[in-house]
Amino acid sequence: MLIIDEQDFLSIQQLDLENKLFSPTAKLFGQVRFQVNELYRDIQNNLIEAHSAVASSAKQVYDQPLPTLTAWYEQAKNSGTALLNETQTHVLPVYQDMLAKWSTGKAHALQHVRNFWEHPEQTTFTALEPVIRHAAAASAQAGQTVRLFLDNPEQFTAAALAPVTSYLTSFTEDSKVVLINTYHALTDLFDLLTSQPLATLQATYYNTLSALLDVYFNVISSFLTMA
């Protein structure tokens, strides 16, 4: 059983360094450099705009101090009024709803305390009733499981372990196939090393480089796609 095709394995192909190493690397550096330049230009433009706005405002205050400051005051007042309206419309109702829920919860808690103080046994039983029902249902289920195990322990154990057994069986079969294929591949490679050691080592070196180039090309291509 030959896993390695001797003729194909020993035929050394020319490494495509231009398309799989140099070209994608140059594209990646070019794209990164372009993005850095774009970021630099954006920062520079924002700083220029901010400086122009500050200079224009300072000149406006110097030329017409009273009208400018009055306009700024009106603008600040309008912004504050809009913020206040927004708060009263959206934020305040949420806050009031939270206060109402907190007050309701506080009232319920106080009511429970009063009920417990006046009728401790009845209040305790009412609070624990759901837990008791759940515990009773769980106990009944556990009792049924124990009865099934006692009536037929072999069938119960087989049914319980069936999913695990099935998974382990499939896993073992897959591992067996992988181990067998690996063994035959190593046997074929050892035979080649015995019969043609120099050619086999050289082919292994070039095939490894070719595989690494493919991995590098795929990684760089994915980076270029995401960028």
Residue pairs with C-beta under 8 A, 6 or more apart in sequence:
1 184
2 184
2 188
3 181
3 184
3 185
3 188
4 185
4 188
4 189
4 192
6 188
6 192
9 192
9 203
9 207
10 192
10 196
10 199
10 200
10 203
11 203
12 202
12 203
12 206
13 206
13 210
15 206
15 209
15 210
15 213
16 213
17 213
19 217
20 213
20 214
20 216
20 217
21 213
21 216
21 217
24 216
24 217
24 220
24 221
24 224
25 220
27 220
27 224
28 220
28 223
28 224
31 224
31 227
32 227
35 227
57 68
60 68
61 68
61 69
112 123
115 122
115 123
116 123
116 124
148 156
149 156
149 157
189 200
189 204
192 199
192 200
193 200
193 201
